[in-house]
Amino acid sequence: MIKAVMVMNTQGKPRLAKFFDYLPVEKQQELIRRVFGVLCSRPENVSNFIEAELVRLQDSRLVYNHFATLYFVVVFDSSENELAMLDLIQLLGQQTLERCFKNVCELDIVFNYSKIHTILDEIILGGQVLETRSTEIMRAVEEISKLEAATNAISFIPKSASSWLSR
C-alpha cells in the first residue's frame, strides 16, 4: 500500500503532500522534514531508494526522483515493488504533469493545486494504484474539468426571478 505521496522543492517546502495512511498533522510535518533532511544530504549519483530507518519509519520504504527544482517522493509498505513506485513517480512527474503544463515547474503545482490533486486521485485511490496510462488519466481529468466548467456556468437563479429582482 502506498502510504504517502509528497512533492517538495529543493528548499524543503512541501508543494503537495497526500497521506493515504492516517498520521496526525504534526507527524506528517515531522516526516516531511526528515525526508527532506535525507534527500538534501544525498549525492546525485546514488540510488533513488531510501531505507525507511533513515527517516525513522517502521515497515515502510521510500523512493524519490528529482526533476528540476522538485523532489517527488513516494512512501510505501513492503507489499509494493520499488521499481513500480519509481515508475509511478515517472508517470506522475514527467508524463502526466508534462502533458498538463508543458515544462512543469513548481509554480504550476502551487497555482493548480486542485488539478494536481485530481490527477493524483485518478492515479492512486486509498493507497492503491488505479491507473497507469497517462492518456486515460488525462482523458478523465479533462472530463472532470469540463464538468466543473459546466457546473460553474449554471445559474442558480431562474431568469424569471432575476428579472423580478432587477425591479
C-alpha positions as CSV (number, residue, x, y, z in Angstrom):
1,M,0.0,0.0,0.0
2,I,1.2,3.5,-0.8
3,K,1.3,5.5,2.5
4,A,2.1,9.0,1.1
5,V,3.0,11.0,-2.0
6,M,5.0,14.2,-1.5
7,V,6.3,16.8,-3.8
8,M,8.7,19.3,-2.3
9,N,11.1,21.9,-3.6
10,T,14.8,22.0,-3.1
11,Q,14.4,24.3,-0.1
12,G,12.2,21.7,1.7
13,K,8.8,23.4,1.2
14,P,6.1,20.8,0.6
15,R,4.1,21.7,-2.5
16,L,2.0,18.6,-2.4
17,A,1.5,16.1,0.5
18,K,-1.1,13.4,0.3
19,F,-1.2,10.8,3.0
20,F,-3.2,7.6,2.5
21,D,-2.4,6.2,5.9
22,Y,-3.6,8.3,8.9
23,L,-1.0,10.4,10.6
24,P,-1.6,13.4,12.8
25,V,-0.6,16.7,11.2
26,E,2.4,17.1,13.5
27,K,3.7,13.7,12.5
28,Q,3.1,14.5,8.8
29,Q,5.2,17.7,9.1
30,E,7.9,15.8,11.0
31,L,8.0,13.1,8.3
32,I,8.3,15.8,5.6
33,R,11.2,17.4,7.4
34,R,13.0,14.1,8.0
35,V,12.6,13.1,4.4
36,F,13.9,16.4,3.1
37,G,16.8,16.2,5.5
38,V,17.8,12.8,4.0
39,L,17.2,13.9,0.4
40,C,19.2,17.1,0.5
41,S,22.2,15.3,2.0
42,R,22.3,12.6,-0.6
43,P,24.7,12.9,-3.6
44,E,23.2,12.9,-7.0
45,N,25.0,9.7,-8.1
46,V,23.3,7.4,-5.6
47,S,20.2,5.2,-5.8
48,N,16.7,6.7,-5.6
49,F,15.7,4.1,-3.0
50,I,16.0,5.0,0.7
51,E,15.8,2.8,3.7
52,A,12.9,3.8,5.9
53,E,15.1,3.6,9.0
54,L,16.9,6.8,7.8
55,V,13.6,8.7,8.3
56,R,12.5,6.6,11.3
57,L,9.6,4.9,9.6
58,Q,8.6,1.4,10.5
59,D,7.7,-1.2,7.9
60,S,8.0,1.3,5.1
61,R,10.2,2.1,2.1
62,L,10.8,5.3,0.3
63,V,11.5,6.1,-3.4
64,Y,12.2,9.5,-4.8
65,N,13.1,11.3,-8.0
66,H,14.5,14.8,-8.6
67,F,13.0,16.7,-11.5
68,A,14.4,20.3,-11.9
69,T,13.6,22.0,-8.6
70,L,11.2,19.4,-7.3
71,Y,11.6,16.1,-5.3
72,F,8.8,13.6,-6.0
73,V,8.6,11.1,-3.1
74,V,6.5,8.0,-2.5
75,V,6.4,6.2,0.8
76,F,5.0,2.7,0.7
77,D,5.0,-0.6,2.6
78,S,6.7,-3.9,1.8
79,S,3.8,-5.1,-0.4
80,E,4.8,-2.7,-3.2
81,N,7.6,-3.1,-5.7
82,E,10.3,-0.3,-5.5
83,L,10.7,-0.2,-9.3
84,A,6.9,0.1,-9.8
85,M,6.9,3.0,-7.4
86,L,9.7,4.7,-9.3
87,D,7.7,4.2,-12.5
88,L,4.7,5.7,-10.7
89,I,6.8,8.8,-10.0
90,Q,7.8,8.9,-13.6
91,L,4.1,8.7,-14.6
92,L,3.1,11.5,-12.3
93,G,6.0,13.8,-12.6
94,Q,7.1,13.6,-16.2
95,Q,4.4,12.0,-18.3
96,T,1.1,13.3,-16.8
97,L,2.1,16.7,-15.5
98,E,4.2,17.4,-18.6
99,R,1.0,16.8,-20.7
100,C,-0.9,19.2,-18.5
101,F,1.5,22.0,-18.1
102,K,4.2,21.7,-20.8
103,N,7.5,22.1,-18.8
104,V,6.1,21.5,-15.4
105,C,7.6,23.7,-12.7
106,E,7.0,24.5,-9.0
107,L,4.5,27.3,-9.8
108,D,2.3,25.0,-11.8
109,I,1.9,22.9,-8.8
110,V,1.3,25.9,-6.5
111,F,-1.3,27.6,-8.7
112,N,-3.1,24.4,-10.0
113,Y,-3.4,22.6,-6.7
114,S,-6.8,21.2,-7.3
115,K,-5.9,19.9,-10.7
116,I,-2.8,18.2,-9.3
117,H,-5.0,16.5,-6.6
118,T,-7.4,15.4,-9.3
119,I,-4.6,13.9,-11.3
120,L,-3.3,12.1,-8.2
121,D,-6.8,10.9,-7.4
122,E,-7.0,9.4,-10.8
123,I,-3.7,7.5,-10.3
124,I,-4.0,6.5,-6.7
125,L,-7.1,5.9,-4.5
126,G,-6.9,4.8,-0.9
127,G,-3.2,3.9,-1.3
128,Q,-3.8,1.6,-4.3
129,V,-2.7,2.3,-7.9
130,L,-5.8,2.6,-10.1
131,E,-4.5,3.8,-13.5
132,T,-1.1,3.8,-15.1
133,R,-1.9,5.1,-18.6
134,S,-1.3,8.8,-18.9
135,T,-3.8,9.1,-21.8
136,E,-6.6,7.7,-19.7
137,I,-5.6,9.9,-16.7
138,M,-5.7,13.0,-18.9
139,R,-9.0,12.0,-20.5
140,A,-10.6,11.7,-17.0
141,V,-9.0,14.9,-15.9
142,E,-10.4,16.7,-19.0
143,E,-13.8,15.3,-18.4
144,I,-13.8,16.5,-14.7
145,S,-12.6,19.9,-15.9
146,K,-15.5,20.1,-18.4
147,L,-18.0,19.1,-15.7
148,E,-16.6,21.8,-13.3
149,A,-16.8,24.4,-16.0
150,A,-20.4,23.4,-16.8
151,T,-21.3,23.5,-13.1
152,N,-19.8,27.0,-12.7
153,A,-21.8,28.2,-15.7
154,I,-25.2,27.1,-14.3
155,S,-27.2,30.0,-12.9
156,F,-29.0,29.1,-9.7
157,I,-31.5,31.9,-10.1
158,P,-34.2,31.3,-12.7
159,K,-34.5,34.0,-15.4
160,S,-38.0,34.9,-14.3
161,A,-36.7,35.5,-10.7
162,S,-33.7,37.5,-11.9
163,S,-35.9,39.9,-13.9
164,W,-38.2,40.3,-10.8
165,L,-35.1,41.1,-8.6
166,S,-34.0,43.8,-11.0
167,R,-37.1,45.9,-10.5
